[in-house]
Amino acid sequence: MEKRRNPKNKSLRLVIADNESIIRMDLREMLEEAGHEIVGEAIDGRKAIELTRMHRPDLVIMDIKMPEMDGITASRKIAEEKLAPVLLLTAFSQPEIVEKAKDSGVLGYLVKPVRESNLFPAMEIALSRWEEMKGMEQELDRLKDSLETRKIADRAKGILMAAHKLSEQEAYRRMQRYAMMKRLSMKEVAEAIVRAAGGKV
């Protein structure tokens, strides 16, 4: 899948959330002029979450101060569900707001009034950080799976070595041969050996 790295050149699908209609209108105008598509508009955090779940946009641009549910709470929910990167809008650049925003999984923030010169670089950074985070999560999953495979393979080797008086190398080679012959992964073969010996996988 192609990485969407340049908001000015690539068409993105966005959800925008702000309880001030004039802010939403300005954002829509800037974004649509740059070739982006607004798939949803919200006036509060709850609606923003709902729209994000429904449309799975490339990016959510959301105000901090909104009725029903504020932008930081909504951002935390969107980040927990790994729905989309969030760029927060704020009327203040207070340190405590920035800290709260970071804790909520927000990938960037902009101080109002939003200008085109600030908006597009901030979008670029948020998208880039989102890609990095997804890459790190995939790498962690891969490492976790690799560790689990190694653990179960060691147990299976031990079972074969004890049952057939094999060396560790020979036990491993047998597992490899069987995996190739049956077109199974080493993890599947190891799990089958452990189960056959009455063990829990």
C-alpha positions, 0 to 999 in steps of 0.5 A: 500500500502506498504511503500517503506522505505529502498532504499537498500532493496526495488526496487524503480523506479527512474528518474535521471536528469543531463546534464553530462552523466558521472554523470548519468552513475555513478548514474545508475550503483550505483542504478541498482547494488542496485536493483533499476530501472531507468525509465527515464534519462534527461539532463535538467529540462523540460525533467525531469518534462516530464519523472516524469509526464509520469512514476510517479517514487518513487524518482527523483534525479536531478542536480541543474545546467542544461540547459533549466530549472534548477533543482530548478525550475523543482523541484518546478513544480514537488512538486506543482503537487505532482508527486514524492519526489526530491533529488537534486545534487549540486556541492556546499554546499552554504547556499543560494542554500540550502535555495532555494532548501528547498523553492522548495519542495525538500526533500533532497540534496547531494553534488557532487561527489555522493558516495554510502555511502551518496546516500542511506541514502539521498534517505531514508530521502527523501522517509521518508519525502515524506510519512510524507507529504502525511500523513499530507495532508490526515489528513488535508483533513480528518479534513476539511471534518469532519469540513464541515460535522459538519457545514452542520449537524448543519444547518440541525439540526436547520431546523428539530428543527424549522420545527418539534419542536424537541430538538437538540438531537432528530433532530440529532437522526432522521438524524442518523436513516435516514442515516442508513436506506438509507445507506447514510452518515450524510453529504449526509443526512444533505445536502438533508435536507438543499436543501429541505428547499431551502438552498444552500449547 
